[in-house]
Amino acid sequence: FAKEVAERLYRARTDNSMEKLILAAPARFLGQLRDKLDGPTAKLVIHSLSKDLSKASLEEIQEAVSDMR
C-alpha cells in the first residue's frame, strides 16, 4: 500500500498538483511511505505527523496540521 501511495504522490508532483506535502500516518506506515518516496517528491515533504487520521473529519485533519503549513 505504501508503494501505491508513493506512486500517487509522484504523479501529483510530476503533474504539478502540489508544491509542498505534509505526511500524516501511523508511525510504522509513515516509515514505509518515506522509504518508497522518490527523491524529488521527498523534498516536498515539509512536515510529518505520526498520527492515524484515517477516521478523522476534514476539520480535525485541518486542525492537526494547521501549525505545520
N, C-alpha and C positions, 0 to 999 in steps of 0.2 A: 504493500500500500504506500509506503514512503516513496518508492520509486515512481509510482503514478502521480503522487502529489508533486514531487520534484519535476517531473516532466510537464505538468500543467503550469507550474511556476516558470519553467524555462520558456514555454510557449508564450506566456504572458509577457515575459521580459523581451523576447525577440519580436513580439507584436507591438512593443512599446505601450503596453497596457498598464504598466506600473513603473514608478520611479523609485519607490522605496518599499520595504517589506518588514512587517512585524510578524514574527512567528510565535504562535501560541499553541502549545500542545503539552500533553503529559511528558514528563522528563524523558522517559525511555524512547518514546516516539520522536521527540524533539532531536535527540541524538541521532537516531536513524535517519531522520529527514536531513539534518545537516550533512551527514555522510553522503547523501545522494545528490545534493545540490552541486551544479557545476560552478566553477569559479566566479564568472561574471554575475550569476544570479545570487550567489552567496554574498557578494559585495553589496548587494542592495538591501541586505538584512541590517536594519538599524537597531533592532532590539529583539530579544527573545523572552518569552514569558512561559515558564514551566508550570502550566496550569491547564487542566482539562476544561475547556469552554464549549464542548460539543453540545451540551444541552442548555447552554445559556441563551438568553434572548439577545437580540441585537443591541438593546440598551445596555445590558450587562457587559457585553463584549466591548462596546464603545467606552464604557466606564473603566474597564480593566486596562485598556491601552491608551486612555486619554492623555496621560502624562508622558507617554513614550514618543509622541509624534514630533 
